[in-house]
Amino acid sequence: MDSHTFSRYSIQVSGTVQRVGYRHIVQNIARKLKITGYIENLEGYDVHIIAEGRVDDLDAFILAIRNVEYP
């Protein structure tokens, strides 16, 4: 897929992602990569992310949120 193509990803993240600042960290990563969308808490302590942007930026976003380190 062309890296300038825009897309939307729907992502569900499980684990220790609520009440630890995960949403704030993800929002900062998204801003840096010019990703738009939203993140919301789900029952069972998961979060749901809708992310929109260029495919190469979305791929970088996925990599970054997989490797989040908490302060």
C-alpha positions as CSV (number, residue, x, y, z in Angstrom):
1,M,0.0,0.0,0.0
2,D,1.3,3.5,-0.8
3,S,2.6,5.2,2.3
4,H,0.6,8.4,1.4
5,T,-2.6,6.4,1.5
6,F,-4.9,7.3,4.4
7,S,-6.6,4.6,6.4
8,R,-8.4,4.0,9.7
9,Y,-7.4,1.4,12.2
10,S,-9.6,0.0,15.0
11,I,-7.4,-1.3,17.8
12,Q,-8.3,-3.1,21.0
13,V,-5.5,-3.1,23.7
14,S,-5.6,-5.5,26.6
15,G,-3.5,-5.7,29.8
16,T,-2.6,-3.0,32.2
17,V,-3.9,-0.1,30.2
18,Q,-6.4,1.6,32.5
19,R,-5.5,3.9,35.5
20,V,-1.8,4.0,34.5
21,G,-1.8,6.9,32.1
22,Y,-1.9,4.8,29.0
23,R,-4.5,7.0,27.2
24,H,-2.5,10.1,27.8
25,I,0.7,8.5,26.5
26,V,-1.1,7.2,23.4
27,Q,-2.6,10.6,22.7
28,N,0.9,12.2,22.9
29,I,2.2,9.5,20.4
30,A,-0.7,10.2,18.1
31,R,-0.1,13.9,18.1
32,K,3.6,13.5,17.3
33,L,2.7,11.2,14.3
34,K,-0.2,13.4,13.2
35,I,-2.7,10.6,13.9
36,T,-6.3,11.6,14.6
37,G,-9.1,9.6,16.3
38,Y,-10.0,8.7,19.8
39,I,-9.3,6.3,22.6
40,E,-11.9,5.0,25.1
41,N,-12.0,2.6,28.1
42,L,-13.9,-0.6,27.7
43,E,-15.2,-3.0,30.4
44,G,-12.7,-5.4,31.7
45,Y,-9.8,-2.8,31.7
46,D,-9.2,-2.9,27.9
47,V,-9.1,0.2,25.7
48,H,-10.4,0.8,22.2
49,I,-8.5,3.0,19.8
50,I,-9.7,4.5,16.5
51,A,-6.7,5.9,14.6
52,E,-6.7,7.7,11.3
53,G,-3.8,8.9,9.2
54,R,-1.2,7.9,6.6
55,V,-0.5,4.2,6.5
56,D,3.2,4.6,7.3
57,D,2.3,6.9,10.3
58,L,-0.3,4.4,11.5
59,D,2.3,1.6,11.3
60,A,4.7,3.7,13.4
61,F,1.9,4.4,15.8
62,I,1.1,0.7,16.3
63,L,4.8,0.0,17.0
64,A,5.0,2.8,19.4
65,I,1.9,1.9,21.5
66,R,3.1,-1.7,21.7
67,N,6.3,-0.5,23.4
68,V,4.8,2.0,25.9
69,E,6.9,2.3,29.0
70,Y,5.2,3.9,32.0
71,P,6.9,6.6,34.1
